[in-house]
Each structure stands twice: as structure tokens, then as C-alpha cells.
Amino acid sequence: MDAALRKRLIASNPTEGTVIPKNNYKEKQVLNDDQLDMYMEAIKKDPLWHDFFYLELTTGLRIGEICGLRWEDFDEKQGTLKIQRSLARTVTAENFVGDPKTEKGKRSIILPDSTYQVLLKRKEYCNSEWIFPSFVYPERPTSPSGAYHRHKTILRSLGLPDIRFHDLRHTFATH
């Protein structure tokens, strides 16, 4: 607005004298050690979702990044995972595969050995191009909403705080 005033595009700066409000971010929530142990024990008993949540808790990937993983992204020789795409939902509630959230989102990560072993074992029986295919339509990736709802069910069953799926990313970073 000051630039517009200097160029005489406006007669006065209507924002002069205003105070910019401070960002009011919610405090990040993470699972503490005991809660994380409970969560890990719960996913051990969940053969359908174990690998998905184990990958999340040992890498901190975004939910759409995990859903968008294909076997071509898993380098067995190097023990790495390439993050090249992300699955998101459109306004019409359909999933689509696109780029990661940011340009730096395209990256390669070194997997912890335990996570590498989980993916190696999973690859033996998975008959889809997707690392985490849909349970109903294996030619499609798992939907982020399915993972989100399963996460919420796990939290409720354990009496844990109602944290967002994204807070598992913060839990990984914190631990």
C-alpha cells in the first residue's frame, strides 16, 4: 500500500496505523514415550495397517506421500525410498496423484534397517505397483482418508489424545 501511495495510485494508505495480528498457531501435539509404545503395540496387532503406520512412525512422511509410494520408489540395494509424488483428494472427494507439497518434497530418504526389512517382507506378497494399495481396488493406492480414519480408531481404542495424523510426523521428529 505504501508503494501504491508513493506512485499516487491511491490517495491514502488505508492500512496505516493498523496492528498486524500475531499468528495464533495451535501447539503441536506429539505422543510421549509411553503413548508411542502403546501405539506401536496396537499396530503390531493390525496386519492390514501395521506396515503403513510403522513407515510413518519411523520416517515422518506425510500421509499423501506414503499413499503415493510405488515399488519403483523403493531401492532395495541402497535401502532408500524416493518421495516423488503425493496422493491428495479433490473437491469432488476423488483421489489424485500429484507432486509433493513443496519442491523440496521430492527427495530420497535412507530407511532405518527395521523399516527396510518391513518393506522387503511386504514386497514378497504385494501384487500391486503401489506399496500400499487399496484393500478393495489393488490397482489403486490406499486413500489418505482410510489411513486417517484408521489412525483415529487406534487412538480411541487406546484412550490416547485425539491427535491429527500429521502429528505422527511431529512425533517422529520429536523422538
N, C-alpha and C positions, 0 to 999 in steps of 0.2 A: 504494500500500500504506500510505503514511503517513496518507492521508485515511481509509482504512478503519480504521486503528488509532485515530485521533482519534475516530471515530464509534463506536468499540468494536464494530466488526463482526468484528474478529479480535483475538486475544489478544496477538499479537506480529507484528512485521514480519519475514517470513522472508527478505527481501532485504537487511536491514540488514547492513552490513559487506561486502557483495559489491562487486566491482570490475566496472564495465561494460567489456566488451572494446572495443577500438578497431576501427573499420571497417577491413577488410582489402581495400580495393579494388585491383584489378589496374591497373597503369599503362596509360593509354590508348596505343594504338598508332596511328601515322599513317604514311603513305607520305612519304618525304622527296622533295625536288625531282626527283632522278634517277629514283626509283621511280615517282613520279607521271607523269613524262614517258613512261616505259616503258608504264605502264598506259594512258595516253591514246593512245599509238601502237597498242597492241593493240586497243583498242576501235574505232579508225578502220577496222580490217580486219574488223570484225564487224558487217555491215549489220543483222543481226537485233537486236542488243543495243546498238549504238552510242548511239542516242538516249537509251535508258534510263540507261545509265551516265554519259553526258555530263550529263544533267539532274542526276543525283546529285552528280557532282563539281563542278558549278557552282552548286548551290543548297543542298546539305547536307540534303535532305529525308530523312525516314525511309523505309525500304523499303515499308512498308504505305501511306504517303502517296502515293508515286509510283504504286504499283499501283492505288490508288483514284482516280486522276485521270480525269476525264471532260472531253470537249472543252468542255462548258459552263463549266468552271473556267478556261479559257484566254481571257483578254481580249486580243484582237488589237490593239484600239485603244490600250489602256493599257500593253500589254506586261507584263501581270501574270498571276499564277497564283493562284487561290483554293484553299487547302487546306481542304476541308470534310469529308473522310471518310478513312478508313484501311481497308485490307484486312488481315484477320488470319485465322488458322487456328483452328478449334475443336479440341476434344479428339478429335473424330472425323476430324480432318485435312481437313475441308471449309473452304473459304474463305468468309468473310462480310464484308460491308461494314458498318462501324460508324463511330463518331466517332473523331477523332484521339485520341492518347494522353492529352492534357490539354485543359482548356478553352481555354487559350491556344494550343492546337494549331490551332484554327480561325483562319486568318489569310490575308492576301493578301501575296504577295511580288512585288517588282519583279524581272523577269528580266534577267540580263545580255543584251546585244544578241546575242551569239553563240548563246545558248540560245534566245532568242526566235526567231531565224532557223531553228534546228533544228526547233522546234515548228511554225513556219509551213510549212516544207517537208514535214514529216511529215503535217500536216493535209491536204495536197493529195491524198495517196493513201490515207489511212486511212479505211476504211469501217465504223467502229465508233463507238459512243458513248464508248468508253474510249480514252484517249490511248495506252495500252499494252495492247492486247487480247491475249488468249491466242493463241498461234500455231495451236492446234488448234481452239479454240472462240472465234471472234472476238466473239461476243455476251457473252463473259465477260472479266473483266480478267486480266492476267498474274498468276500466282501468285507470292507472295513467295519461295516455296521454289525456283521456277525461276530467279529472279534471283540468289538466294543461291548456288545450285549453279554457275551460270554465272560468278559472281564468283570462286568458289573455283577453277574451271578456269582462268580467266585468271591468277590468282596462281601456280598450279602451273606453267603453261606458261612463265611469265616467270622462275621461280625467286625470286619475291618472298616476303616474310614472310607467313605464314598468318594474315592479319588478318580480323576479322569484317566483314560488310557494314557494320555500324553504324560501324566505324572509318573508313569513307569519309566519313561525316558529320563525324567529328573531323578527318579530313584536310582537308576543305573549311574548317572553322572555323580550323584552324591556318594554312592558306595564305592 
